[in-house]
Amino acid sequence: MSSSQQELYKRFSDIVLNDNTCKTNKYNMYLSVFMIKDNYGRFRNVANALIEDELSSTYTWILQCLVKATDNIIPKSFWTDSEPGLINAVAQVFPNTSHFYSFYACRNALCIEIFEQSYMPFQFNGGIQSTQSVESFNGIIKRSLNSTSTLCEVEEAINKRYEEEIRYCQLTDLKAKYTTVGLPHLLNFFQMLIQLLLNF
């Protein structure tokens, strides 16, 4: 977790999403990706972990490291797929956090209890219904890697994607700052005055 990722997490830790992907390296380690939703509604990568298994103890360790790296900031809501090890770890490390499960994972698993928990009313979920944004990030990473990639290549791919994300956000911010979309041109405010001057 870089210092800029820590800063993002501290600013926008209300909603944290997690998903794992496999076959990104020659060691058959899973890539666990954590993302937040920023004030523009964009999903931003804030942490990654390479793990050997999907046991509850492994996820507990990852979540504890996340809390430690972010000065004990606990998310208000946490989105995951319905991975049993992660469900147990979230309950242990984030006991007061609303834990939501991806709509698609629940629907496909036909697990009514988890599906109903995922859509409890009056819980802050930021309008999210799935971990699709994290899966999208995983897809981008997987396209640049394969099952023979080294761990250094995995890190390079993640860093490259993160830099692209930063540049895109900077461009979006710049456009928002200097674009007058939806605002009338200044001449429209003085149309009557211009007409009077022309007639004079």
C-alpha positions in Angstrom: 0.0 0.0 0.0 1.6 3.2 -1.2 1.3 6.5 0.7 -1.1 7.8 -1.9 -3.2 4.7 -1.5 -3.2 5.1 2.2 -4.4 8.7 1.8 -7.2 7.6 -0.6 -8.3 4.9 1.9 -8.3 7.4 4.8 -10.4 9.8 2.8 -12.9 7.4 1.3 -13.0 4.3 3.6 -16.8 4.4 3.8 -17.1 1.7 1.2 -14.4 -0.9 0.6 -14.6 -3.7 -1.9 -12.5 -6.9 -2.2 -12.1 -9.7 -4.7 -9.5 -12.3 -5.5 -8.2 -13.5 -8.8 -6.0 -16.5 -9.6 -3.6 -17.5 -12.4 -1.7 -14.2 -12.4 1.7 -15.7 -11.5 3.8 -18.9 -11.7 3.5 -19.5 -7.9 -0.3 -20.0 -8.1 -0.9 -17.3 -5.5 -4.1 -15.4 -5.4 -4.2 -11.7 -5.9 -6.5 -10.0 -3.4 -7.5 -6.5 -4.5 -9.1 -3.8 -2.3 -10.9 -0.8 -3.8 -12.8 2.2 -2.5 -15.4 4.4 -4.1 -14.2 8.1 -4.2 -16.2 11.3 -4.1 -16.7 11.2 -7.9 -18.1 7.7 -7.8 -14.9 6.2 -9.2 -13.5 3.0 -7.9 -9.9 3.3 -6.9 -7.4 0.6 -6.0 -6.0 1.1 -2.5 -4.4 -2.2 -1.5 -3.3 -5.6 -2.9 -2.1 -8.8 -1.3 -0.6 -12.0 -2.8 -1.8 -14.9 -0.8 -1.3 -18.7 -1.0 -4.8 -19.7 0.2 -8.3 -18.4 0.9 -8.4 -19.5 4.6 -10.1 -17.4 7.2 -6.7 -17.0 9.0 -5.1 -15.6 5.9 -8.0 -13.1 5.3 -7.8 -12.1 9.0 -4.1 -11.3 8.6 -4.8 -9.2 5.5 -7.5 -7.2 7.1 -5.5 -6.6 10.2 -2.6 -5.4 8.0 -5.1 -3.1 6.2 -6.3 -1.6 9.6 -2.7 -1.2 10.8 -1.6 0.5 7.5 -4.4 3.0 7.7 -4.2 4.1 11.4 -7.0 1.8 12.5 -9.6 3.1 10.1 -12.5 0.7 9.8 -14.8 0.8 6.8 -18.5 1.5 7.2 -19.4 -1.1 4.6 -17.4 -3.9 3.0 -18.3 -5.7 -0.2 -17.1 -9.2 -1.1 -18.1 -12.2 -2.9 -19.4 -15.0 -0.8 -16.1 -16.6 0.1 -16.5 -18.3 3.5 -13.0 -17.5 4.8 -13.4 -13.8 4.0 -16.9 -13.7 5.5 -15.5 -15.1 8.8 -12.5 -12.7 8.8 -14.7 -9.6 8.1 -16.9 -10.6 11.0 -13.9 -10.9 13.3 -11.8 -7.9 12.2 -14.7 -5.5 11.3 -17.5 -6.6 13.7 -19.5 -3.3 13.4 -19.1 -3.0 9.6 -22.0 -3.7 7.3 -20.9 -6.7 5.2 -22.5 -6.9 1.7 -22.1 -9.8 -0.7 -22.0 -9.4 -4.5 -25.5 -9.7 -5.9 -24.2 -11.9 -8.7 -22.3 -14.2 -6.4 -25.3 -14.7 -4.2 -27.7 -15.1 -7.1 -25.5 -17.7 -8.7 -24.9 -19.6 -5.5 -28.7 -19.5 -4.7 -27.9 -18.9 -1.0 -31.0 -17.2 0.3 -29.6 -16.3 3.7 -26.6 -14.4 2.2 -28.7 -12.9 -0.5 -31.2 -11.5 2.0 -28.3 -10.1 4.3 -26.9 -8.4 1.3 -30.0 -6.3 0.8 -30.9 -5.4 4.3 -32.7 -2.0 4.2 -31.3 1.1 6.0 -27.7 0.1 5.7 -25.2 2.3 3.8 -24.0 0.6 0.7 -23.2 3.5 -1.7 -25.5 2.2 -4.4 -23.3 -0.8 -5.0 -24.7 -4.1 -5.9 -21.7 -6.2 -6.8 -17.9 -6.4 -6.7 -17.9 -5.8 -10.5 -15.5 -2.9 -10.3 -12.9 -5.0 -8.5 -13.5 -7.9 -11.0 -12.9 -5.4 -13.8 -9.6 -4.3 -12.2 -8.7 -8.0 -11.9 -9.5 -8.5 -15.5 -7.2 -5.7 -16.6 -4.4 -7.1 -14.5 -5.0 -10.7 -15.8 -4.8 -9.5 -19.4 -1.3 -8.2 -18.8 -0.1 -11.3 -16.9 -0.3 -15.1 -17.2 0.4 -18.2 -15.1 4.1 -17.9 -15.8 4.5 -14.3 -14.6 6.8 -13.6 -11.7 5.8 -11.7 -8.6 7.8 -8.7 -9.8 5.8 -8.7 -13.0 2.6 -8.8 -11.0 3.7 -5.8 -9.0 4.7 -3.9 -12.2 1.3 -4.6 -13.8 -0.5 -3.3 -10.7 1.7 -0.2 -10.4 1.2 0.5 -14.1 -2.6 0.2 -13.7 -2.5 2.4 -10.6 -0.5 5.1 -12.5 -3.0 5.0 -15.4 -5.8 5.4 -12.8 -4.1 8.4 -11.3 -3.6 10.1 -14.7 -7.2 9.4 -15.6 -8.4 11.0 -12.3 -6.2 14.0 -12.8 -7.5 14.5 -16.4 -11.1 14.2 -15.1 -10.4 16.7 -12.3 -8.8 19.1 -14.8 -11.8 18.8 -17.2 -14.2 19.5 -14.3 -12.2 22.5 -13.2 -12.0 24.2 -16.6 -15.0 23.0 -18.6 -18.1 25.1 -18.7 -20.5 22.3 -19.7 -24.0 23.3 -18.8 -23.1 26.9 -18.2 -24.2 29.5 -20.7 -21.5 31.4 -22.5 -20.7 34.9 -20.9 -22.1 36.6 -24.0 -25.5 35.3 -23.2 -25.6 37.3 -20.0 -25.0 40.5 -21.8 -27.2 39.9 -24.9 -29.5 42.8 -24.1 -26.6 45.2 -23.4 -24.9 44.2 -26.6 -28.1 44.8 -28.5 -28.5 48.2 -27.0 -24.9 49.2 -27.8 -25.3 48.0 -31.4 -28.5 50.1 -31.8 -26.8 53.1 -30.2 
